[in-house]
Amino acid sequence: QKEVEQDPGPLSVPEGAIVSLNCTYSNSAFQYFMWYRQYSRKGPELLMYTYSSGNKEDGRFTAQVDKSSKYISLFIRDSQPSDSATYLCAMSPSRSNSGYALNFGKGTSLLVTP
Amino acid sequence: EAQVTQNPRYLITVTGKKLTVTCSQNMNHEYMSWYRQDPGLGLRQIYYSMNVEVTDKGDVPEGYKVSRKEKRNFPLILESPSPNQTSLYFCASKGGLVGNEQFFGPGTRLTVL
């Protein structure tokens, strides 16, 4: 079983829709949770960063972490065509012998149509 | 502008010809690392460096070398590239002792023929 599972999509939604992206994980030691956005031919861009459980909101983006279910989510409100990209979840323990290595999901491809 | 830069952005080479991909960050970050991204496999860590002169292997270090002589630079060296090292490579950095917010460079697309 992979440590981090993420549905690759593609996910296609109309402009203005609420988008829900999710990842599940198996390692209960994970404490840091991140969402990255990656446009084609670009590097991953850090969108949201959360420590342990709870919610975090930044503009149209909300990140949720449920450690009891080992489940994290990213919600995008009022989605825009410019949100079309691949979204990667990433996570890591707070302390490890692997040098802060991020464990990534394989990414969900999102297309927002006008 | 705070950023991680990589050069070259695109490289086509042949098996066995040594190459170096450079990475530089201007955020005074202690920690730097290299990842490769492959379809179906996602991003995997190759090597990392906690600080100058301190480097260690990640999940997929075979065929790669690194060095960290200065805080801002962390080059990735392929001494004898092989076709299975054809991939998209990313350098990342993070600052501070707490947290794990890592910032990525724009990527280097390497093709080994």
Chai-1 contact restraints between the chains, C-beta under 6 A:
chainA,res_idxA,chainB,res_idxB,connection_type,confidence,min_distance_angstrom,max_distance_angstrom,comment,restraint_id
A,Y32,B,N100,contact,1.0,0.0,6.0,A-B,restraint_1
A,G43,B,F90,contact,1.0,0.0,6.0,A-B,restraint_2
A,G43,B,F104,contact,1.0,0.0,6.0,A-B,restraint_3
A,G43,B,G105,contact,1.0,0.0,6.0,A-B,restraint_4
A,G43,B,P106,contact,1.0,0.0,6.0,A-B,restraint_5
A,G43,B,G107,contact,1.0,0.0,6.0,A-B,restraint_6
A,P44,B,F104,contact,1.0,0.0,6.0,A-B,restraint_7
A,Y49,B,E101,contact,1.0,0.0,6.0,A-B,restraint_8
A,S92,B,N100,contact,1.0,0.0,6.0,A-B,restraint_9
A,G99,B,Y48,contact,1.0,0.0,6.0,A-B,restraint_10
A,G99,B,D56,contact,1.0,0.0,6.0,A-B,restraint_11
A,Y100,B,N100,contact,1.0,0.0,6.0,A-B,restraint_12
A,A101,B,Q45,contact,1.0,0.0,6.0,A-B,restraint_13
A,A101,B,G58,contact,1.0,0.0,6.0,A-B,restraint_14
A,F104,B,G42,contact,1.0,0.0,6.0,A-B,restraint_15
A,F104,B,L43,contact,1.0,0.0,6.0,A-B,restraint_16
A,K106,B,G42,contact,1.0,0.0,6.0,A-B,restraint_17
